[in-house]
Amino acid sequence: MSEVQDYSSRLSDPASRKFETFSYLPEMTPEQMRKQVEYIVKKGWNPAIEHTEPEHAFDHYWYMWKLPMFGETDVDRILSEAEACHKANPNHHVRLIGYDNYTQSQGTAMVIYRGPISV
């Protein structure tokens, strides 16, 4: 059996905190973000965008950027909304969510833009 790597994420160290899908990986490139949005659309999930200050990522609800994009299948439109949220809130984390109507839950959630971490 292979050795499992320990990710030392601590509340006392804001730079070490991990959250959401892919948070242990480097930031996504635009091409990787596009692939994730394409996956959400292919699954028939409803995309939504949320944002929050990095210091509140764990202890507050995230702010919704507009309403979820019910039925939206245009990948470029979804990406442009995420970018607009990031530009309007450059110091916030921005999260992309895919809501699954069938299970009435989040099919996926990932931070696609990370705000600066103040230590």
C-alpha positions in Angstrom: 0.0 0.0 0.0 1.4 3.4 -0.9 2.0 6.1 1.7 -0.7 8.7 2.0 0.5 12.3 2.0 -0.5 14.5 4.9 -1.7 18.0 3.9 -1.2 20.1 7.0 -4.1 22.5 6.8 -4.6 24.6 9.9 -7.0 27.3 11.0 -4.0 29.2 12.5 -2.2 29.2 9.1 -4.5 30.9 6.5 -2.1 30.0 3.6 -2.4 26.3 4.4 -6.2 26.1 4.3 -7.8 23.8 1.8 -11.4 23.7 0.6 -13.6 22.4 -2.2 -12.7 20.1 -5.1 -9.2 20.5 -6.5 -8.0 22.8 -3.7 -4.9 20.7 -3.1 -3.8 21.3 -6.7 -2.3 24.4 -8.3 -4.7 27.1 -9.6 -6.5 26.1 -12.7 -5.5 27.4 -16.1 -8.2 28.9 -18.3 -8.3 25.7 -20.3 -8.8 23.6 -17.2 -11.6 25.9 -16.1 -13.2 25.5 -19.5 -13.1 21.7 -19.2 -14.8 21.8 -15.8 -17.6 24.1 -17.1 -18.0 21.8 -20.1 -18.3 18.8 -17.7 -21.0 20.7 -15.7 -22.9 21.5 -18.9 -22.5 17.9 -20.2 -24.0 16.5 -16.9 -27.0 18.8 -17.3 -26.2 20.6 -14.0 -27.1 24.2 -13.4 -24.0 26.4 -12.9 -23.8 29.0 -10.2 -21.1 31.4 -9.0 -20.4 32.4 -5.4 -17.7 34.5 -3.8 -16.4 35.5 -0.4 -13.5 37.1 1.4 -10.7 34.5 2.0 -10.8 35.1 5.7 -14.5 34.2 5.8 -14.3 31.1 3.5 -14.9 28.7 6.4 -17.2 30.5 8.8 -19.7 32.4 6.6 -22.1 31.6 3.8 -20.6 32.6 0.4 -22.3 35.5 -1.5 -24.2 34.5 -4.5 -23.2 36.2 -7.8 -26.6 36.7 -9.4 -29.0 33.8 -9.5 -27.9 30.3 -10.6 -27.8 30.0 -14.4 -30.7 27.5 -14.7 -30.5 25.7 -18.0 -27.5 27.6 -19.3 -25.4 25.6 -21.8 -23.2 28.3 -23.3 -19.7 27.6 -21.8 -18.4 31.0 -22.8 -21.3 32.8 -21.1 -20.7 30.8 -17.8 -17.0 31.6 -18.0 -17.6 35.3 -18.7 -19.9 35.5 -15.6 -17.2 33.9 -13.4 -14.7 36.3 -14.8 -17.0 39.3 -14.2 -17.5 38.2 -10.6 -13.7 37.9 -10.2 -13.2 41.4 -11.7 -15.9 42.9 -9.4 -14.4 41.1 -6.4 -10.7 40.8 -7.1 -9.8 40.1 -3.4 -12.4 37.3 -3.0 -12.3 33.6 -3.6 -14.7 32.8 -6.5 -16.4 29.4 -6.5 -18.1 27.6 -9.4 -20.9 25.2 -8.4 -22.9 22.7 -10.5 -26.3 22.0 -9.0 -27.8 18.6 -9.8 -31.6 18.8 -10.2 -32.0 15.1 -10.0 -30.3 14.6 -6.6 -31.2 18.2 -5.5 -27.7 18.7 -4.3 -24.4 20.1 -5.5 -22.8 17.8 -8.1 -19.6 19.7 -7.9 -18.1 22.8 -6.3 -14.6 24.3 -6.9 -12.8 27.5 -6.3 -11.7 28.8 -9.7 -10.2 32.1 -8.6 -8.4 32.4 -5.3 -8.2 35.7 -3.4 -4.9 36.8 -1.8 -4.3 35.2 1.6 -3.2 37.7 4.3 -1.2 36.0 7.0 
